[in-house]
């Protein structure tokens, strides 16, 4: 490889290298595939490798750069694909024995768009079975492990996608997010995770978990890469990041979002908010009810999708996932309707909370990556169930469909990453990314200037 290539290089840096001739898409793809296989025994991030397809796409990309005719700002970028996204001729397992031999016949819309932009898809990544869980532990192909500490969770459900990016295998991976499945693993692994506005990225060709809550989005090495990836995956137009002309007004809702926190997470997040701009207290009176209502809708819709497979192949599910799906039979129709009514209320309350501020800010996940076998995690006020902790701050944003992002904002003393979640108004991803880019730059400047703080700040 040319000396210019460094592990974990961003998509934007790779494309600059291709354009200048300092980097080769073929050599970058070869390096990425080699690294993916090298870290696989430690991380278990992939289910299927696509060496031949990736090298074919990389050779085509290299020819385009030689002719000075790249397809766009994503041409030649290595990408990992969550294994519930269909790719024609490739198996889609959803990390389950139920679909262990299923071969997709068509590309999902997000795959079609990425291929049209010249992306080099390396393989299909591990996940929490059928995307129904925030830990990444329950998979028929074995647990995915966190690159920062292989004894800890990578987060779920897009565990392999986040682990691949955090390990430097590729700068971009595709994930899905129904209750936090992009932002949770991004926060626990120390990378960027963007959940766009509901409907921004097509879910066509992506196995559903909950039709009314599912989102598709990127997990990336940098905020700039998240913007480039979202533009490649949808009709979003990404303006180049640049300085904002004033400090941001940052809405902070301390009810719910700042409860049951690890002390180090609180310290990192509070400092990130102060760097970002002026904190302003906001309220969402119904926020405490939203997590239960979101979970109820998710469970009902997931059960509906899995009804036939549960009846015919129930023993092929991971027991923890099967138990959650079977428990959904207890949900009554009247409860689903009441949860849907509350969703309308929460949309209005979140919209009102954003009046007069630029973004809302809160911890993406209240705790750092838990041990793989954890059932409870320690927080400032005692302990909390690990599933509740991981989903606490992300699921309300799926409930409303607003765009949200997790950006690394520091580390605990033991080197575990902390993510700061920012939320913006619907369809305002450009504004959300600009605020996130500002935070990323400020945190980088504070590190260089030696401002006191926890590791990684």
C-alpha positions in Angstrom: 0.0 0.0 0.0 1.1 3.6 -0.5 2.4 5.3 2.6 -0.5 7.7 2.3 -3.0 5.1 3.5 -3.5 4.9 7.3 -5.9 2.6 9.2 -9.3 4.1 9.7 -8.8 6.8 7.0 -12.1 8.6 6.3 -14.1 8.2 3.1 -13.4 11.9 2.3 -9.7 11.4 2.7 -9.7 8.2 0.5 -11.5 10.0 -2.3 -9.1 12.9 -2.2 -6.3 10.3 -2.4 -7.9 8.6 -5.4 -8.4 12.0 -7.2 -4.7 12.9 -6.6 -3.4 9.5 -7.6 -1.9 8.9 -4.2 -4.3 6.0 -3.5 -5.6 3.2 -5.6 -9.2 1.9 -5.1 -8.0 -1.6 -5.8 -5.2 -1.5 -3.2 -7.5 0.1 -0.7 -10.1 -2.6 -1.2 -7.5 -5.4 -0.9 -6.2 -3.8 2.3 -9.8 -3.5 3.7 -10.6 -7.2 2.9 -7.3 -8.3 4.4 -7.9 -6.3 7.6 -11.5 -7.5 7.8 -10.4 -11.1 7.8 -7.6 -10.4 10.2 -9.8 -8.9 12.9 -12.7 -11.4 12.3 -11.5 -13.9 14.9 -11.4 -11.2 17.6 -14.5 -9.2 16.7 -16.8 -11.5 14.7 -18.0 -8.4 12.8 -18.9 -10.1 9.5 -21.2 -12.9 8.4 -20.3 -13.0 4.7 -17.3 -11.6 2.8 -17.7 -10.5 -0.8 -14.1 -10.5 -2.0 -14.8 -11.0 -5.7 -17.6 -8.5 -5.9 -15.6 -5.9 -4.0 -12.5 -6.3 -6.2 -14.6 -6.1 -9.3 -16.2 -2.8 -8.1 -12.7 -1.5 -7.1 -11.2 -2.2 -10.5 -14.1 -0.4 -12.2 -13.7 2.5 -9.8 -9.9 2.7 -10.5 -10.5 2.8 -14.2 -13.0 5.7 -13.8 -10.4 7.7 -11.7 -7.8 7.1 -14.4 -10.2 8.6 -16.9 -10.9 11.4 -14.5 -14.6 10.4 -14.5 -15.5 9.2 -11.0 -19.2 8.7 -10.4 -19.2 11.1 -7.5 -17.8 11.8 -4.0 -18.3 8.2 -2.9 -16.6 6.3 -5.8 -14.2 3.7 -4.5 -15.2 3.9 -0.8 -15.2 0.6 1.0 -18.6 -0.1 2.7 -19.9 -2.8 5.0 -23.6 -3.8 4.7 -25.7 -5.0 7.6 -27.0 -8.5 6.9 -30.6 -7.7 6.8 -30.2 -5.6 3.7 -30.8 -7.6 0.5 -28.1 -7.9 -2.2 -29.0 -9.8 -5.3 -27.3 -13.2 -5.4 -26.0 -12.9 -1.8 -27.6 -14.5 1.3 -29.4 -12.4 3.7 -29.4 -14.2 7.1 -30.4 -11.5 9.6 -28.1 -13.4 11.9 -30.7 -16.2 12.2 -30.9 -19.9 11.4 -34.3 -19.1 10.1 -32.8 -17.5 7.0 -29.4 -19.2 7.0 -29.8 -20.3 3.4 -31.9 -17.5 2.0 -30.5 -15.8 -1.2 -31.8 -12.4 -2.1 -33.0 -11.9 -5.7 -32.9 -8.1 -5.9 -30.8 -5.3 -4.4 -32.3 -3.2 -1.7 -32.8 0.4 -2.8 -30.0 1.6 -0.6 -27.6 -1.0 -2.2 -28.7 0.1 -5.6 -27.9 3.8 -4.8 -24.6 3.0 -3.2 -23.5 0.8 -6.2 -24.6 3.6 -8.6 -22.3 5.9 -6.7 -19.3 3.5 -7.0 -19.2 2.1 -3.5 -17.2 -1.0 -2.9 -19.2 -3.4 -0.7 -16.9 -5.6 1.3 -19.4 -7.9 2.9 -22.4 -8.4 5.2 -22.1 -7.6 8.8 -23.2 -9.4 12.0 -26.2 -8.1 14.0 -28.5 -8.9 16.9 -30.8 -11.6 15.4 -33.5 -10.0 13.2 -32.3 -6.6 14.6 -34.4 -7.2 17.7 -32.0 -6.2 20.5 -29.6 -3.5 21.5 -26.6 -5.6 22.7 -25.4 -7.4 19.6 -24.9 -10.5 21.7 -27.7 -12.7 20.4 -26.7 -13.9 16.9 -26.8 -17.4 15.4 -23.3 -16.6 14.1 -22.0 -15.7 17.6 -21.7 -12.4 19.5 -20.1 -9.4 17.9 -17.4 -7.9 20.2 -16.3 -4.3 20.8 -13.0 -3.3 19.2 -12.1 -1.2 22.2 -12.5 -4.2 24.6 -13.5 -7.6 23.2 -15.0 -8.6 26.5 -17.6 -5.9 26.0 -20.7 -5.4 23.9 -20.4 -3.7 20.5 -24.1 -2.6 20.9 -26.9 -3.5 18.7 -28.5 -4.2 16.6 -26.0 -2.9 14.0 -23.1 -4.4 16.0 -20.9 -5.7 13.1 -21.3 -2.4 11.1 -20.1 -0.3 14.0 -17.3 -2.7 14.9 -16.1 -2.8 11.3 -15.8 1.0 11.2 -14.3 1.3 14.7 -11.7 -1.3 13.8 -10.6 0.7 10.7 -11.8 -1.9 8.2 -13.9 0.6 6.3 -15.0 4.2 6.9 -18.7 3.6 6.2 -21.1 0.9 7.1 -24.9 0.6 6.6 -27.1 0.0 9.6 -30.8 0.1 10.5 -32.3 1.8 13.6 -35.7 0.9 15.1 -35.0 1.8 18.8 -31.4 3.0 18.6 -29.7 0.3 16.5 -27.4 2.7 14.7 -26.7 5.2 17.5 -26.2 2.6 20.3 -23.4 0.7 18.7 -21.8 3.9 17.3 -21.7 5.3 20.8 -20.3 2.1 22.4 -17.7 1.6 19.7 -16.6 5.3 19.4 -17.8 6.2 15.9 -20.5 8.4 14.3 -24.0 7.0 13.8 -26.7 8.9 11.9 -30.4 8.0 12.1 -32.0 10.2 9.4 -35.6 11.5 9.4 -38.1 8.6 9.1 -38.5 8.0 5.4 -35.4 9.8 4.3 -33.6 6.6 3.3 -35.7 3.9 1.6 -36.3 0.7 3.6 -37.3 -1.2 0.4 -35.4 -4.5 0.3 -34.5 -4.3 4.0 -36.0 -7.0 6.3 -38.4 -5.1 8.7 -38.5 -5.2 12.4 -41.2 -2.5 12.8 -42.6 -0.9 9.7 -43.5 2.4 11.4 -40.3 2.7 13.4 -37.5 1.4 11.1 -34.9 3.7 9.7 -31.8 3.0 7.5 -28.6 5.1 7.9 -24.8 5.2 8.0 -22.3 4.4 10.7 -19.1 6.3 9.8 -15.6 7.3 10.8 -16.4 11.0 10.8 -19.3 13.5 10.6 -18.3 14.5 7.1 -18.4 10.8 6.1 -21.9 10.6 7.5 -23.0 13.5 5.3 -21.4 11.9 2.2 -22.9 8.5 2.9 -26.4 9.9 3.5 -26.2 11.8 0.2 -25.1 8.5 -1.5 -28.0 6.6 0.1 -30.8 9.0 -0.5 -31.9 12.3 -2.2 -30.1 14.3 0.5 -27.8 17.0 -0.7 -24.7 17.4 1.5 -23.1 20.9 1.5 -19.4 20.9 2.5 -19.0 21.3 6.2 -17.9 24.7 7.4 -17.9 27.0 10.4 -21.2 28.1 11.9 -21.6 31.9 12.3 -22.6 31.8 16.0 -22.6 29.6 19.1 -25.4 27.1 19.1 -28.5 27.1 21.3 -28.6 23.6 22.8 -31.8 22.3 24.2 -31.4 20.1 27.2 -34.2 18.0 28.7 -33.0 16.6 32.0 -36.1 14.6 32.6 -35.5 11.0 31.5 -32.5 11.7 29.2 -30.1 12.6 32.1 -31.3 9.9 34.5 -29.6 6.7 35.4 -26.2 7.9 34.0 -22.7 6.5 34.5 -20.7 9.3 36.1 -18.0 9.4 33.4 -20.7 9.5 30.7 -22.3 12.5 32.4 -19.0 14.3 32.7 -18.2 13.8 29.0 -21.6 14.8 27.8 -22.0 17.9 29.9 -18.6 19.1 28.7 -19.5 18.4 25.1 -22.7 20.4 25.5 -20.8 23.4 27.0 -18.3 23.3 24.1 -21.1 23.2 21.6 -23.0 26.3 22.7 -25.5 27.8 25.2 -27.5 25.2 27.1 -31.2 25.9 27.5 -33.5 23.8 29.6 -36.5 22.4 27.7 -39.3 20.1 28.7 -41.2 17.2 27.1 -43.9 16.3 29.7 -44.8 12.9 28.2 -41.2 11.7 27.7 -41.3 9.2 30.5 -44.2 7.4 28.8 -42.6 7.2 25.3 -40.2 4.3 25.9 -42.9 1.9 26.9 -45.2 3.1 24.1 -42.4 2.7 21.5 -41.6 -0.7 22.8 -45.2 -1.8 22.5 -45.6 -0.6 18.9 -42.3 -2.3 18.0 -43.3 -5.6 19.7 -46.7 -5.7 18.0 -45.3 -5.0 14.5 -42.3 -7.4 14.9 -44.7 -10.2 16.0 -46.9 -9.6 13.0 -43.9 -9.9 10.6 -42.6 -13.1 12.3 -45.9 -14.8 12.8 -45.4 -17.5 10.2 -41.8 -18.2 10.9 -42.5 -18.5 14.6 -45.2 -21.0 14.0 -43.1 -23.1 11.5 -39.5 -22.6 12.8 -39.7 -21.3 16.3 -36.9 -23.5 17.5 -34.5 -21.8 15.0 -34.7 -18.5 16.8 -32.2 -17.4 19.5 -34.2 -18.1 22.7 -33.9 -14.5 23.9 -35.3 -13.1 20.7 -38.1 -15.7 20.4 -39.2 -14.9 24.0 -39.5 -11.2 23.1 -41.6 -12.0 20.0 -43.8 -14.4 21.9 -44.4 -11.9 24.7 -45.9 -9.6 22.1 -49.0 -11.8 22.0 -50.0 -10.1 25.3 -50.3 -6.7 23.6 -53.9 -5.7 23.1 -55.2 -3.8 20.2 -56.5 -1.0 22.4 -52.9 -0.6 23.9 -51.5 -0.3 20.4 -54.0 2.4 19.6 -53.2 4.3 22.8 -49.5 4.1 22.0 -50.1 5.5 18.5 -52.0 8.4 20.1 -49.1 9.1 22.5 -46.8 9.2 19.5 -48.6 12.2 18.1 -48.3 13.9 21.4 -44.6 13.2 21.6 -44.0 14.5 18.1 -45.7 17.8 19.1 -43.7 17.9 22.3 -40.4 17.3 20.6 -41.2 19.9 18.0 -42.0 22.4 20.7 -38.8 21.6 22.6 -36.8 22.5 19.5 -38.5 25.9 19.2 -35.9 28.5 20.0 -33.0 26.1 20.0 -30.8 24.7 17.3 -30.6 21.1 18.5 -31.5 18.9 21.4 -28.5 17.2 23.2 -28.3 14.3 25.6 -26.2 11.2 26.2 -26.6 8.7 23.3 -26.3 5.9 25.8 -26.3 6.4 29.6 -23.5 3.9 30.2 -20.2 2.8 28.5 -20.1 -0.6 26.7 -21.3 -3.3 29.2 -19.6 -6.7 29.5 -20.9 -9.3 27.1 -22.6 -11.2 29.8 -24.1 -8.2 31.7 -27.8 -8.2 32.7 -27.5 -5.1 34.8 -25.2 -2.1 34.7 -24.0 0.3 37.4 -25.1 3.9 37.3 -24.8 6.9 39.6 -28.1 6.0 41.5 -27.6 2.3 41.7 -28.1 -0.2 38.8 -30.4 -0.6 35.9 -31.3 -3.4 33.5 -28.9 -3.4 30.6 -31.6 -3.4 27.9 -33.4 -0.5 29.5 -30.1 1.4 29.8 -29.0 1.0 26.2 -32.4 2.0 24.8 -33.3 4.7 27.3 -32.2 7.8 25.2 -32.5 6.5 21.7 -35.9 4.9 21.4 -37.9 8.2 22.0 -36.4 9.6 18.9 -37.4 6.6 16.8 -40.9 7.1 18.3 -41.1 10.6 16.8 -39.0 9.9 13.6 -36.8 13.0 14.1 -33.2 12.9 12.8 -30.6 12.1 15.4 -26.9 11.4 15.5 -24.3 10.0 18.0 -21.0 11.8 17.9 -18.0 10.6 20.1 -17.5 13.1 22.9 -14.8 11.5 25.0 -13.8 8.4 26.9 -14.0 6.9 30.4 -10.8 6.5 32.4 -10.7 2.9 31.2 -10.8 4.1 27.5 -14.4 3.2 26.7 -16.1 5.7 24.3 -19.0 8.0 25.2 -21.4 9.3 22.6 -23.3 12.6 22.6 -26.7 12.4 20.8 -28.0 15.5 18.9 -31.6 15.7 17.6 -32.9 18.2 15.0 -36.2 19.0 13.3 -37.5 16.6 10.7 -35.7 16.8 7.3 -33.0 19.1 8.8 -30.1 16.6 8.5 -27.9 19.4 7.0 -28.3 21.4 10.1 -27.8 18.4 12.3 -24.6 17.5 10.5 -23.3 21.0 10.7 -23.8 21.1 14.5 -22.2 17.6 14.8 -19.2 18.7 12.6 -18.8 21.8 14.9 -18.7 19.5 18.0 -16.2 17.2 16.3 -13.9 20.1 15.5 -14.2 21.6 18.9 -13.4 18.4 20.6 -10.4 17.9 18.4 -9.2 21.5 19.1 -9.6 20.9 22.9 -7.5 17.8 22.7 -4.7 19.7 20.8 -4.9 22.6 23.2 -4.5 20.4 26.2 -7.8 21.4 27.9 -8.3 19.2 30.9 -10.8 16.4 30.5 -11.2 12.7 30.3 -9.2 10.6 27.8 -10.2 11.2 24.2 -11.4 14.7 24.8 
